Amino acid sequence: MKVDGIPYRTIWLKPGDARVVQIIDQTRLPHAFEVVDLHTVQDICSAIRDMTVRGAGLIGACAAYGMYLATLEAPESGFTDFMARAGAALKATRPTAANLAWAVDRMAQAINSGTAPDQQRTIAREAAQAIADEDTEYCRRIGVHGLPLIAALSRRKLGQTVNILTHCNAGWLAFVDGGSATAPIYAAHDADIPVHVWVDETRPRNQGASLTAWELGQHGVPHTLIADNAGGHLMQHGLVDMVITGADRVTRNGDVANKIGTYLKALAARDNEIPFYVALPSSTLDFSLHDGIANIPIEERDADEVRFMTGLTAAGTVECVRICPATTPARNWGFDVTPARLVTQLICERGLCAATEDAILSLFPEHR
């Protein structure tokens, strides 16, 4: 993707200093675009936990680079123990997204194939870069496989604008590049298919308003910001042609954990006979789980994210304000689970499939 015409990924090694990982500080968007340097595995842990980086694919890639930085910190004596602690610390930062543990485990396996710390550091750097490159390629393929769905709707509408509703940010900023839910949208826009995106604000952290709207604007995709609770109304009045969301973890039977509020959009889509698609790379699939509602760990975050909001004042300063009485308690679940029965299809890097165990395993037979 490009920012003001300049190509960026969301994470990369600092040019001229491969001991430093650079990221875009997503907590500063959309009001400021800032690049942050990360020097240690603890820096990586903090960036993930504090949501300086967020999104399933980017969390995985960031964890991979965290394991690489850990190899640079690890002492010659006690290297293996240090790496085990680093991996555990990374996994503990956020529990819901499957990509995080997947990346840590993949990095650990690669690193353990080396026989000496210097060799393991080289392996780690190459493995982290491979995960980042793979994430970008898989997002591109998701766009390729999702594009015909939008094209078919465009033909049915005789070339009129296809209206797509999305929730949270499953875009370029949530991955290394391209995005999952946005990949088919960008592909359609670039193919001159007229599209328009309804962008849920996505309370409480407003990733839709702050991130999705910003990156769609950077790419020139027509979009409109709406309150989270407006989606059902739009569907009832024929203003939504399809829903595409991302995912943070999908079970082998097709249950989908995604940003809180996704389940309600899926219910509204089913009631109005609107297709509900979930776009994800295979690193988001958790083949060890069969029941998402019972088994997917749901992160509960700081209640102050609900009680306070941050925005740009008329004076041009970014400030945080409380939106409820000072004594009001709050709860803040970060995700909900949409049952597989409400999902029309999954869009993966290998193609489209129904949200069923048999269909998923037909795309990924190695997990039978």
Buried (B, 14 or more C-beta within 10 A) or exposed (E): BEEEEEEBBBBBBBEEEEBBBBBBBBBBBBEEBEEBEBBBBBBBBEBBBEBBBBBBBBBBBBBBBBBBBBBBBBEEEEBEEBBEBBBEBBBEBBBBBBBBBBBBBBBBEBBEEBEEBEEBBEBBBEBBBBBBBBBBBBBBBBBBBBBEBBBEBBEEEEEEEBBBBBBBBBBBBBBBBBBBBBBBBBBBBEEEBBBBBBBBBBBBBBBBBBBBBBBBEBBEBEBBBBEBEBBBEBBEEEBBBBBBBBBBBBBBBBBBBBBBBBBBBBBBBBEBEBBBBBBBBBBBBBBEBEEBBEBBEBBEBEBEBBBBBBEEEEEEEEEEEEEEEEEEEEEBEBBBBBBBEBBBBBBBBBBBBBBBBEBBBBBBEEEE
